[in-house]
Amino acid sequence: MRASNTGTLGASSATARGRGGRAAIALLPFVSIVTLFLLVPTVSLIWGSFHDSNTGAFTIANYSYLSHPIDLVPFRNSLELSLASTVLGSLVGLVIAQAIVSSRRPIVQEIATTFSSVAANFAGVPLAFAFGATLGLNGLLTVALKSNGIDIYDGGFKLRSLIGLIVVYAYWEIPLMVLVMLPPLQAMKPSWREAAEILGASRWQYLRSVAIPILMTPFISSLLLLYANAFGAYATAYGLTTGFVSLVPIEISNLTNGDVSRNLGVADALAIGLAVIMAVCIGGRAIVERRSTRWLAR
């Protein structure tokens, strides 16, 4: 009997080792992709940011932009653009998401979700062209407003400016906010509100003491996602302004592709700064999501 148990345990161990070996083999493509497209470029960026692109000598001069206000203009513009588009997109998106959840017609929720999925991924050069044809100097909407006595360009609006980019970025930030906030809003249980009403709480007390504390963590998580999404965007801004507005991704492109201003070391240093900001946003979102998941799973 003991020998039989021993044989059974040995067979189980061999089966477990076999499954572990197959799982390791199955993960090889994933590990290879992560190594080639994440680890190797990261190490290359760090190495290049501390070495002169011409001589290969070690230097910290590539980070001199940190001490020069003029060289920090791309970061300031990117920070302001990301912050403004995030605030606009999050507030409008949250209102739309709540309206979708409050709707009792499934067809409305399906249409709104489908449109948000498409609009959140409509970016790059096609989006820049669409806004140029709509809100450009001779765009369709611009001409229509001017024929009715409203000239938005006389009022100071310029599509190829930081304000114009905020409007364009909000176009995909709003539906992205709708998509990421729909699950937390749908997870709010009606029984919570009913319990609050039974205990005599008003609508404002329910919002202040129950809904807002629970939704605050996914809302902050969504803000970080929107901010990182806007900060790293390149194609839309370049396609719309052709580099007229100085942003970090555009400046990196100029330093790597330009003939006169080419400097790979400084480009690597700028990319490290961008990566740090993105890592803070992604790391902060991961921390916040843990708390959000714990609350909404109850």
N, C-alpha and C positions, 0 to 999 in steps of 0.2 A: 504493500500500500504506500509505504514511504517512497519506494523507488518510483512508483507511478506518479506521485505528486511532484517528485524531483524532475521527472521527465516532462511533465506538463509545464512546470515553471521554466525549464530550459527552453522548451519550444516557444513559450510565450515571449521570453526574452529575445530569442532569435527573431521571432516575428516583429517585435518592436524595433529591434536594430535594423531589420530589413526595411521597415516603413520609414525609419529615420534616415536611412541612406537614400531611399528614393525621394524623400522630401528635400534632402540636401541637394540632390541632383536637379530636382525641379526648380530650386531657387537659384541655380547657377546663372540662368539668363538675367534674372532680376539683379543679382549681385554684380554681374558684368556691366549692365546698363548703369547702375548707380555709380560704379567705379569709373567708367569711361566718361559719363556725362555730368557727374556731380563732384566726386572726390578729386579726380585728376584736374578738372578746370579750377576747382577751389585752391588746390595746392599751387597750381600755375599762377593764379592771380596773386596769392600771397607772396610767392617768390618774386614775381615781376614787379610788385609794388614796392619792394625794397631793393631793387637793382636798377641801375641805369640801363635804359633800353639800347643805348649805343655802345657803351663800353662793357656792360655786364658787371660793373663794380657795385658793391653794396652802398646804398644811400638811403637817406630818409627825406631827401629833397622832393620826392614825388608827393609827399604829404604836406608840402608847403602851403597848399590851398587852405589848410585848416587855420592858418594864421593870417590870411589875407582876405579882407572883407569882399573885395572885388571877385576873387576866385570862388567865394562861397555863394555867389549869386545863383548859380544853377541849383544848389541845394535849397536856398531860400525860396526860389520860384517853385521848385518841386514840392517843398513842404507846404507852401501856401495853397498851391493848386490842389494837392491831395486833401488837405484839411477842408477847404471850401467845398470841393465836390463831394467829400465824404459826409459832411454835415448836411448839405442839400439833399444828397441821395438818400441818406439814412432817414431823415425826417419825412420826406415825401414817400419813400418806400414803405416806412412803417405804417403810415396812414392808409396807403393802398392795401397793404397786407391785412390790416385789421378790417378794412372794408370787404375784402375777399372772404375772410373767415366769417364775418357777420352775415354774408349773403347766404340765403337758404336754398339757392338754386345751384345745383351741381354744375350745370352748363356754364354758369358765370365763372366758377372757380376753375374749371378746365380751360376755358378760353384765356382767362387772365394768367394762369400758370404757363400755358403754352406760349403766349406772347412774351411773357417775362423770360422764359428760357431762350427764345430766339433773340430778343433785344439785348439780353445780357452778354451774348456771344457775338453781337454785331459790332465789331470794332475795327481798328486798323484803317487802312487807306479807303476802303469802301465807305466807312462812316464819315471820314473826313470829306470825301467827295459829296456824300449825301447832304451834309450840313453846308458845304460850300454852295451847292445848288439850291439850298433852301434859305439859308440866312447869310449868304455871301453878299457882296456889295450890289450885285445884280441878281440875287437869288429870288426864287419864286415868292416866298413870303415877304421878303424885303420890299420887292416891287409892289406887291399887293397892299402892304401897309402904307407905302409911300403914296399910292394912288388914293388912299383914304385920309391923307394928311398926316400920317405918322411916319417920321423918318428916324429910325433907330440909330442910324449912323451919325445924324446931327446931334443926337442925345449923348454921344460919346461911346456907343457900343462899337466894338470891332471884333469880328470873328477871329481874326488872326492876332489875338492878344490873350493875356492871361484870363480875362473875364470870359472871352469866347471859348477858351479851352474848358473853363469850369462848366459852362453850359453843355458842351459836347460830352465831357466826362460824365456829367450827371445823367446823360441819356442811357448809359449802360450801368451806372451805379444804382439808379433807382430800381430797375428790374432785378438786379443782383440782390439788393436788400430785400425785395419782395420774396425771392426764392429762399433766402437763408432765414427769414423771420417767419415764414409760414408754418414750418414744423413746430417751433416753440408756441406760437399763438394757437395752433390747433391742439396742442397738448394741454392747454389750460382746461381743467376739468370744470364742467358746469356745477358740479357738487360743491366746489370751493365757494363759488359765488352764492349758491343757495344757503350754504352753512353760514356765510357772513350775513346774509339777509335775515336768517332766523335769529342770529345773535343780535340783531338790531343795527348792523353796520350800514351806513349810507354808501352810495356808489363811490363817492370820493374816498371814504375810509377803506373800502374794498380795494380800490386802486392803489392807495398809499401803503396799505399794510400787507396786501397779498399779491396783487398782480404785478406792480412795479418791482418789488424785491425779487420776484421769481424771474421776470423777463429782463431784469437789468443785466444779468450775466450773459445771456445770448445776445442782447443788444450791444454790449461792449465788444463781444466776440465778433459781431457783424461789422462794427465800426473798424476794428483792426483789419479785418479782411478787406473791406472797401478801401481803407487807406493804403494797404500794401498793393492792392490791385491798381490804384491810381498812380502810386509813386513809381512803379516799375513800367508803366505803359510807355511805349515809344512810337509805334507806327502811326497812331492817330495824331499825336502831337506833331510829328515830323511831316506827315502828309498834309496837315491843315496849315501849318505855319512855315513849312520848309526850313525849319531851324531858326526862325525869327525870334522865337521865345526860347531863352536859354534854360534848358532843363537837364538834369543829371544824365538820363539815358541819351539825349541828343548830344550832350557834350562828350560823352564816352564815344559815341559814333564818330564825331568830328575828329577826335584824337586818334582813332584807329584807322579811319579811312581817308583822312585829309592828306594832301601832299605837302603843304607848308606847315600845318599845325600838328603833324603826326608825332605822337609821343606815347608809346605803349606803356611806359612806366607810370605816367600820370593817369592814363586811362585805367590801368589796373588799380591804382590807389583810389580813384573815384568809384570804381566798381566795388572795392572793398567797403567803402562808406555806404554805398547803396545796399550792399549785402547785409551790413550790420543793421540798418534800419529795417530791412525786410525780415531779418531774423528776429528782431525785437517784436515786430508785429505778429509774426507766425508763432513765436514762443509764447507771447502774451495771450494769443487766441487759444492755444492749446491748454494753457493753465485755466483760463476762464471757462472753456468748454467742459472741463472736468466737473466744475461746480454746477454748471448748467445741466449737464446730463444727470447728475445725482439728484437735483431738485425735481426735474421733470419725470424722472423714473419712479418717483414715489406714488 
